[in-house]
Each structure stands twice: as C-alpha cells, then as structure tokens.
Amino acid sequence: MKKRNVLIGALAGLAVGAILGVLFAPAKGSETRRKISDKGNEFAESLKNRFDGFIDDIANVNEPSNENINSKPSS
C-alpha cells in the first residue's frame, strides 16, 4: 500500500510541476493558453482513440457468440 501511495504522490507532483512550469514560462499568456489547449485536445483525442479501440475489442470478443446465437440448427 505504501508503494502505491508513493507512486501516486510522485505522479501528482510531476503533473503539478509540469503545469507550473508551463504557467511560469517566459511566454505570452495567449501562447501559454494555446499550448495548454493544444495539449488538452491531444489528450482528449488520445483518450477517444483508446476508448474506440476498447469498444472494437469488446465487439470482436462478442462476435463469435453472436454468430452462434443467430445460426439455425441443422436438421
């Protein structure tokens, strides 16, 4: 349990550090906001692609069972 807490704390610290680094970087506010927006859009697109892949995997797993349900017994 302690290792997990340390890992969570380290990841949270890394995220906060990255955000603060971007916010205090010597760039115009509009440029910083654009960078943050671009990264957010990239993250959202990546998440969408992963979710679509997950749905495709589930559909492929269920496909053989659907074929068995729809097939007619031979007489």
C-alpha distances in whole Angstrom, upper triangle without the diagonal:
4,6,5,6,9,10,11,12,14,16,17,18,20,21,23,24,26,27,29,30,32,33,35,36,40,41,43,41,42,41,37,37,39,36,33,35,36,32,31,34,32,29,30,33,30,28,31,32,28,29,32,31,29,32,34,32,32,35,36,34,36,39,40,40,42,44,45,45,48,50,53,53,56,59
4,5,5,6,9,10,10,12,14,15,16,18,20,21,22,24,26,27,28,30,31,32,34,38,39,41,39,41,40,36,36,38,35,32,35,35,31,31,34,32,29,31,33,30,29,32,33,30,31,34,33,31,34,36,34,34,38,38,37,39,42,43,43,45,47,48,48,51,53,56,57,59,63
4,5,5,6,9,10,10,12,14,15,16,18,20,21,22,24,26,27,29,30,31,32,36,37,40,38,40,38,35,35,36,33,31,33,33,29,29,32,30,27,29,31,28,27,30,31,27,29,32,31,29,32,34,32,32,36,36,35,37,40,41,41,43,46,46,47,49,51,54,55,58,61
4,5,5,6,9,10,11,12,14,15,17,18,20,21,23,24,26,27,29,30,31,35,36,38,36,38,36,33,33,34,31,28,30,31,27,26,29,28,24,26,28,25,24,27,28,24,25,29,28,26,29,31,29,29,33,34,32,34,37,39,38,40,43,43,44,46,48,52,53,55,59
4,5,5,6,9,10,10,12,14,15,16,18,20,21,22,24,26,27,28,30,34,35,36,35,36,35,31,32,33,30,28,30,30,27,26,29,28,25,26,29,26,25,28,29,26,27,31,30,28,31,33,32,32,35,36,35,37,40,42,41,43,46,46,47,49,51,54,55,58,62
4,5,5,6,9,10,10,12,14,15,16,18,20,21,22,24,26,26,28,32,33,35,34,35,34,30,31,32,29,27,29,30,26,26,29,28,25,27,29,27,25,29,30,27,28,32,31,29,32,35,33,33,37,38,36,39,42,43,43,45,48,48,49,51,53,57,58,60,64
4,5,5,6,9,10,10,12,14,15,16,18,20,21,23,24,26,27,30,31,34,32,34,32,28,29,30,27,25,27,27,23,23,26,24,21,24,26,23,22,26,26,23,25,28,27,26,29,31,29,30,34,34,33,36,38,40,40,42,45,45,46,48,50,54,55,57,61
4,5,5,6,9,10,11,12,14,15,17,18,20,21,23,24,26,29,30,32,30,32,30,27,27,28,25,23,25,25,22,21,24,23,20,22,24,22,20,24,25,22,23,27,26,25,28,30,29,29,33,34,33,35,38,40,40,41,44,45,45,47,49,53,54,57,60
4,5,5,6,9,10,10,12,14,15,16,18,20,21,22,24,28,29,31,29,31,29,26,26,28,25,23,25,26,22,22,25,24,21,24,26,24,23,26,28,25,26,30,30,28,31,34,32,33,36,37,37,39,41,43,43,45,48,49,49,51,53,57,58,61,64
4,5,5,6,9,10,10,12,14,15,16,18,20,21,22,26,27,29,28,30,28,25,25,27,24,22,24,25,21,21,24,23,20,23,25,23,22,26,27,25,26,30,29,28,31,33,32,33,36,37,36,39,41,43,44,45,48,49,49,51,53,57,58,61,64
4,5,5,6,9,10,11,12,14,15,17,18,20,21,25,25,28,26,27,26,22,23,24,21,19,21,21,18,18,21,19,17,19,22,19,19,22,23,21,23,26,26,25,28,30,29,30,33,34,34,36,38,41,41,42,45,46,46,48,50,54,56,58,62
4,5,5,6,9,10,11,12,14,16,17,18,20,24,24,26,24,26,25,21,21,23,20,18,20,21,17,17,21,20,17,19,22,20,19,23,24,22,24,27,27,26,29,31,31,31,35,36,35,37,40,42,42,43,46,48,48,49,52,55,57,60,63
4,5,5,6,9,10,10,12,14,15,16,18,22,23,25,23,25,24,20,21,23,20,18,21,22,18,19,22,21,19,22,24,23,22,26,27,25,27,30,30,29,32,34,34,35,38,39,39,41,43,46,46,47,50,51,51,53,55,59,60,63,67
4,6,5,6,9,10,10,12,14,15,16,20,21,23,22,24,22,19,20,21,18,16,19,19,16,17,20,19,17,20,22,20,20,24,25,23,25,28,28,28,31,33,32,33,36,37,37,39,42,44,45,46,48,50,50,52,54,58,59,62,65
4,5,5,6,9,10,11,12,14,15,19,20,21,20,21,20,16,17,18,15,13,16,16,13,13,17,16,14,17,19,18,17,21,22,21,23,26,26,26,29,31,30,32,34,36,36,38,40,43,43,44,46,48,48,50,52,56,58,60,64
4,5,5,6,8,10,11,12,14,18,19,20,18,20,19,16,16,18,16,13,17,18,15,15,19,19,16,19,22,21,21,24,26,24,26,29,30,29,32,34,34,35,38,39,39,41,43,46,46,47,50,51,51,53,55,59,61,64,67
4,5,5,6,9,10,10,12,16,17,19,18,20,19,15,17,19,16,14,18,18,15,17,20,19,18,21,23,22,22,26,27,26,28,31,31,31,34,36,36,37,40,41,41,43,45,48,48,49,52,53,54,55,58,61,63,66,69
4,5,5,6,9,10,10,14,15,17,16,18,16,13,14,16,12,11,14,15,12,13,17,16,15,18,20,19,20,23,24,24,26,28,29,29,32,33,33,35,37,38,39,41,43,46,47,47,50,52,52,53,55,59,61,64,67
4,5,5,6,9,10,14,14,15,14,15,14,11,11,14,11,9,12,14,11,12,16,16,14,17,20,19,20,23,24,24,25,28,29,29,32,34,34,35,38,39,40,42,43,46,47,47,50,52,52,53,56,59,61,64,68
4,5,5,6,8,12,13,15,13,16,15,11,13,15,13,11,15,17,15,15,19,19,18,21,23,23,23,26,28,28,29,32,33,33,35,37,38,39,41,43,43,45,47,50,51,51,54,56,56,57,59,63,65,68,71
4,6,5,6,10,11,14,13,16,14,11,13,15,12,12,15,16,14,16,19,19,18,21,23,23,24,27,28,28,30,32,33,33,36,38,38,40,42,43,44,46,48,50,51,52,54,56,56,57,60,64,66,68,72
4,6,5,9,9,11,10,12,10,7,9,11,9,8,12,13,11,13,16,16,16,19,21,21,22,25,26,26,28,30,31,32,34,36,37,38,40,42,43,45,46,49,50,50,52,55,55,56,58,62,64,67,70
4,6,9,9,10,8,11,10,7,9,12,10,9,13,14,13,15,18,18,18,21,23,23,24,27,28,29,30,32,34,34,36,38,39,40,42,44,45,47,48,51,52,52,54,57,57,57,60,64,66,69,72
4,6,8,10,10,13,12,9,12,14,13,13,16,17,17,18,21,22,22,24,26,26,27,30,31,32,33,36,37,37,40,41,42,43,46,47,48,50,51,54,55,55,58,60,60,61,64,67,69,72,76
4,6,9,10,12,10,8,12,13,11,12,16,16,16,18,20,21,21,24,25,26,27,30,31,31,33,35,36,37,39,41,42,43,45,46,48,50,51,54,55,55,57,60,60,61,63,67,69,72,75
4,7,9,12,10,9,13,14,13,14,17,18,18,20,23,23,24,26,28,28,30,32,33,34,36,38,39,40,42,44,44,46,48,49,51,52,54,57,58,58,60,63,63,63,66,70,72,74,78
4,6,8,6,6,10,11,10,12,15,15,16,18,20,21,22,24,26,26,28,30,31,32,34,36,37,38,40,42,43,45,46,47,49,51,52,55,56,56,58,61,61,61,64,67,70,72,76
4,5,5,6,9,10,11,12,14,15,17,18,20,21,23,24,26,27,29,30,32,33,35,36,38,39,41,42,44,45,47,48,50,51,53,56,57,56,59,61,61,61,64,68,70,73,76
4,5,5,6,9,10,11,12,14,15,16,18,20,21,22,24,26,27,28,30,32,33,34,36,37,39,40,42,43,45,46,48,49,51,54,55,54,57,59,59,59,62,66,68,71,75
4,5,5,6,9,10,10,12,14,15,16,18,20,21,22,24,26,27,28,30,31,33,34,36,37,39,40,42,43,45,47,48,49,52,53,52,55,58,57,57,60,64,66,69,72
4,5,5,6,9,10,10,12,14,15,16,18,20,21,22,24,26,27,29,30,31,33,35,36,37,39,41,42,43,45,47,48,51,52,51,54,56,56,57,59,63,65,68,71
4,5,5,6,9,10,11,12,14,15,17,18,20,21,23,24,26,27,29,30,32,33,35,36,38,39,41,42,44,45,46,50,51,50,53,55,55,55,58,62,64,67,70
4,5,5,6,9,10,10,12,14,15,16,18,20,21,22,24,26,27,28,30,31,33,34,36,37,39,40,42,43,45,48,49,48,51,53,53,53,56,60,62,65,68
4,5,5,6,9,10,10,12,14,15,16,18,20,21,22,24,25,27,28,30,31,33,34,36,37,39,41,42,43,46,47,47,49,52,52,52,54,58,61,63,67
4,5,5,6,9,10,11,12,14,15,16,18,20,21,23,24,26,27,29,30,32,33,35,36,37,39,41,42,45,46,46,48,51,51,51,54,57,60,62,66
4,5,5,6,9,10,11,12,14,15,16,18,20,21,22,24,26,27,29,30,32,33,35,36,38,39,40,44,45,44,47,49,49,49,52,56,58,61,64
4,5,5,6,9,10,10,12,14,15,16,18,20,21,22,24,26,27,28,30,31,33,35,36,37,39,42,43,42,45,47,47,47,50,54,56,59,62
4,5,5,6,9,10,11,12,14,15,16,18,20,21,23,24,26,27,29,30,31,33,35,36,37,40,42,41,43,46,46,46,49,52,55,57,61
4,5,5,6,9,10,10,12,14,15,16,18,20,21,22,24,26,27,29,30,31,33,35,36,39,40,40,42,45,45,45,48,52,54,56,60
4,5,5,6,9,10,10,12,14,15,16,18,20,21,22,24,26,27,29,30,32,33,34,38,39,38,41,43,43,43,46,50,52,55,58
4,5,5,6,9,10,10,12,14,15,16,18,20,21,22,24,26,27,28,30,32,33,36,37,36,39,41,41,41,44,48,50,53,56
4,5,5,6,9,10,11,12,14,15,17,18,20,21,23,24,26,27,29,30,31,35,36,35,38,40,40,41,43,47,49,52,55
4,5,5,6,9,10,11,12,14,15,16,18,20,21,23,24,26,27,29,30,33,34,34,36,39,39,40,42,46,48,51,54
4,5,5,6,9,10,10,12,14,15,16,18,20,21,22,24,26,27,28,32,32,32,34,37,37,37,40,44,46,49,52
4,5,5,6,9,10,10,12,14,15,16,18,20,21,22,24,26,27,30,31,31,33,35,36,36,38,42,45,47,51
4,5,5,6,9,10,11,12,14,15,17,19,20,21,23,25,26,29,30,30,32,34,35,35,38,41,44,46,50
4,5,5,6,9,10,10,12,14,15,17,18,20,21,23,24,27,28,28,30,33,33,34,36,40,42,45,48
4,5,5,6,9,10,11,12,14,15,16,18,20,21,22,26,27,26,28,31,31,31,34,38,40,43,46
4,5,5,6,9,10,10,12,14,15,16,18,20,21,24,25,25,27,30,30,30,33,36,39,41,45
4,5,5,6,9,10,10,12,14,15,17,19,20,23,24,24,26,29,29,30,32,36,38,40,44
4,5,5,6,9,10,11,12,14,15,17,18,21,22,22,24,27,27,28,30,34,36,39,42
4,5,5,6,9,10,10,12,14,15,16,20,21,20,22,25,25,25,28,32,34,37,40
4,5,5,6,9,10,10,12,14,15,18,20,20,21,24,25,25,27,31,33,36,39
4,5,5,6,9,10,11,13,14,17,18,18,21,23,23,24,27,30,32,35,38
4,5,5,6,9,10,11,12,15,16,16,18,21,21,21,24,28,30,33,36
4,5,5,6,9,10,10,14,15,15,17,19,20,20,22,26,28,31,34
4,5,5,6,9,10,12,14,14,16,18,19,20,22,26,28,30,34
4,5,5,6,9,11,12,12,15,17,17,18,21,24,26,29,32
4,5,5,6,9,10,10,12,15,15,16,18,22,24,26,30
4,5,5,8,10,10,11,14,15,16,17,21,23,25,29
4,6,7,8,10,11,13,14,16,17,21,22,25,28
4,6,5,6,9,10,11,13,15,18,20,23,26
4,5,5,6,9,10,11,12,16,18,21,24
4,5,5,6,9,10,11,14,16,18,22
4,5,5,6,9,10,13,15,17,21
4,5,5,6,9,12,14,17,21
4,5,5,6,10,12,14,18
4,6,5,8,10,12,16
4,6,8,10,13,16
4,6,10,12,15
4,7,9,12
4,6,9
4,6
4
